Amino acid sequence: MGNVLFINLFQINMVDNPYPTNGAVLNGSVPHNGQNAVVKQAPVAPATVEPNVNVQSQKVAAAKQEADVPKAKKKGRTEETGHGINLRNFGRISNAVDAQGDDYINTNPLLDPDALHDVYDAATQSISTLSNKQALLDVAVEAQVSEYADLKTTCTQAVRFFTTCGVSAMAIAQLKNLNAVIQGYRVIKAKADDLDLNSVSHQSYAQLAIYFEAFIQFLEQQTAYTPGAIKLKPNALRDKHTRMVDKYRAVEMMRTETRNARIARDVIMYKDITGLVDRAYAVKNVFLSLFGSRSFQYKEISGLSFRKCPNHKYL
C-alpha cells in the first residue's frame, strides 16, 4: 500500500515538473545535501523575430505612393475684382434701387435712379471704347515691329554692295560706322500697357528711324552706289524709311488715344464723389438708413464689393 502511494506521488511530481533539477526546484526551497537551497529563475530575454522583408518593402512603397499623391489645397475665399466686376456690381445696385420704387427716398441728385442709369451707361461705353483703342494699339505695335524687323539685314546688305563699288576706304568706313550704330542699337518692344510716349521702348523706334535717315542720305550722295537688288536702291530705302515713320507715328497716335480713353474711364468710374464706385457706396448707406442692417433690402447689396484704381486721387 505504501509502495503504491509513493509511486503515484512520484508520477504526479513528474507530470507537474517534467524537467527535473536534480534536487533543486526553481523559485522554491528544496533539500540539497541535507540543507535547504533557494534557486531563483533568471529573466528570460524576449525572442527576436527577424523582420519580414516583404512586409517592410510594402510599407515603404505604400508610404512613398502616399507622398507622391498631391494633397488637395484648401480653397481660400476669393473675390473677383476689376473694372468689369465693378460695373457688374453697380448694375445690381441700380436694379435694387429700381426694385424699391417709391420706398427709395433720396435727396442727392447723384443717387437718383436716372442718374445711376446714366453713369452705368457711361461706364459701359468707356470700357468698350478703351478696349477698342487697346486692340487698335496692339495692331499698330505689331505692324511697327514687322516693318523694323529686317532693317539691320537690309543695311548690312547695302554696306556689302557698297564695298564693291570702287569707292574710297574713307567712304566705306563712314558707311560702316553708320551701319554699326544701327546694328548696335537695341530696339525694346513696348509692353501692352505702356502708353508713355517718352518711354525707352517708344523712343528706341524713333531713334532708329533717325539713324536710318542718315544712312540713306549718305548713300544718296554716292553716285557709284547702283545696286541691282531693288530693295537696296536708294529710292526703295527711302520708301522703307517712310513706312517706318508712318508705323511709328501710328503707334504714337494710338498710344495717345488709348491713354485718353483710359483717363476717361477712370474719371467716370473712380473720381471721388461723382464716380461710379463712390455712388455705389453712397447708395449702400441710403439703404442702410432706410431699411436697417438686418433688412433683406440692405443684405441684398451689402456684400457687393468695389475697388478703385490706384490713381483715383489724381483724377
C-alpha positions, 0 to 999 in steps of 0.5 A, spaced: 500 500 500 505 504 501 509 502 495 503 504 491 502 511 494 509 513 493 509 511 486 503 515 484 506 521 488 512 520 484 508 520 477 504 526 479 511 530 481 513 528 474 507 530 470 507 537 474 515 538 473 517 534 467 524 537 467 527 535 473 533 539 477 536 534 480 534 536 487 533 543 486 526 546 484 526 553 481 523 559 485 522 554 491 526 551 497 528 544 496 533 539 500 540 539 497 545 535 501 541 535 507 540 543 507 535 547 504 537 551 497 533 557 494 534 557 486 531 563 483 529 563 475 533 568 471 529 573 466 528 570 460 530 575 454 524 576 449 525 572 442 527 576 436 523 575 430 527 577 424 523 582 420 519 580 414 522 583 408 516 583 404 512 586 409 517 592 410 518 593 402 510 594 402 510 599 407 515 603 404 512 603 397 505 604 400 508 610 404 512 613 398 505 612 393 502 616 399 507 622 398 507 622 391 499 623 391 498 631 391 494 633 397 488 637 395 489 645 397 484 648 401 480 653 397 481 660 400 475 665 399 476 669 393 473 675 390 473 677 383 475 684 382 476 689 376 473 694 372 468 689 369 466 686 376 465 693 378 460 695 373 457 688 374 456 690 381 453 697 380 448 694 375 445 690 381 445 696 385 441 700 380 436 694 379 435 694 387 434 701 387 429 700 381 426 694 385 424 699 391 420 704 387 417 709 391 420 706 398 427 709 395 427 716 398 433 720 396 435 727 396 442 727 392 441 728 385 447 723 384 443 717 387 437 718 383 435 712 379 436 716 372 442 718 374 445 711 376 442 709 369 446 714 366 453 713 369 452 705 368 451 707 361 457 711 361 461 706 364 459 701 359 461 705 353 468 707 356 470 700 357 468 698 350 471 704 347 478 703 351 478 696 349 477 698 342 483 703 342 487 697 346 486 692 340 487 698 335 494 699 339 496 692 339 495 692 331 499 698 330 505 695 335 505 689 331 505 692 324 511 697 327 515 691 329 514 687 322 516 693 318 523 694 323 524 687 323 529 686 317 532 693 317 539 691 320 539 685 314 537 690 309 543 695 311 548 690 312 546 688 305 547 695 302 554 696 306 556 689 302 554 692 295 557 698 297 564 695 298 564 693 291 563 699 288 570 702 287 569 707 292 574 710 297 576 706 304 574 713 307 567 712 304 566 705 306 568 706 313 563 712 314 558 707 311 560 702 316 560 706 322 553 708 320 551 701 319 554 699 326 550 704 330 544 701 327 546 694 328 548 696 335 542 699 337 537 695 341 530 696 339 525 694 346 518 692 344 513 696 348 509 692 353 501 692 352 500 697 357 505 702 356 502 708 353 508 713 355 510 716 349 517 718 352 518 711 354 525 707 352 521 702 348 517 708 344 523 712 343 528 706 341 523 706 334 524 713 333 531 713 334 532 708 329 528 711 324 533 717 325 539 713 324 536 710 318 535 717 315 542 718 315 544 712 312 540 713 306 542 720 305 549 718 305 548 713 300 544 718 296 550 722 295 554 716 292 553 716 285 557 709 284 552 706 289 547 702 283 545 696 286 541 691 282 537 688 288 531 693 288 530 693 295 537 696 296 536 702 291 536 708 294 529 710 292 526 703 295 530 705 302 527 711 302 520 708 301 522 703 307 524 709 311 517 712 310 513 706 312 517 706 318 515 713 320 508 712 318 508 705 323 511 709 328 507 715 328 501 710 328 503 707 334 504 714 337 497 716 335 494 710 338 498 710 344 495 717 345 488 715 344 488 709 348 491 713 354 485 718 353 480 713 353 483 710 359 483 717 363 476 717 361 474 711 364 477 712 370 474 719 371 467 716 370 468 710 374 473 712 380 473 720 381 471 721 388 464 723 389 461 723 382 464 716 380 461 710 379 464 706 385 463 712 390 455 712 388 455 705 389 457 706 396 453 712 397 447 708 395 449 702 400 448 707 406 441 710 403 439 703 404 442 702 410 438 708 413 432 706 410 431 699 411 436 697 417 442 692 417 438 686 418 433 688 412 433 683 406 433 690 402 440 692 405 443 684 405 441 684 398 447 689 396 451 689 402 456 684 400 457 687 393 464 689 393 468 695 389 475 697 388 478 703 385 484 704 381 490 706 384 490 713 381 483 715 383 486 721 387 489 724 381 483 724 377 
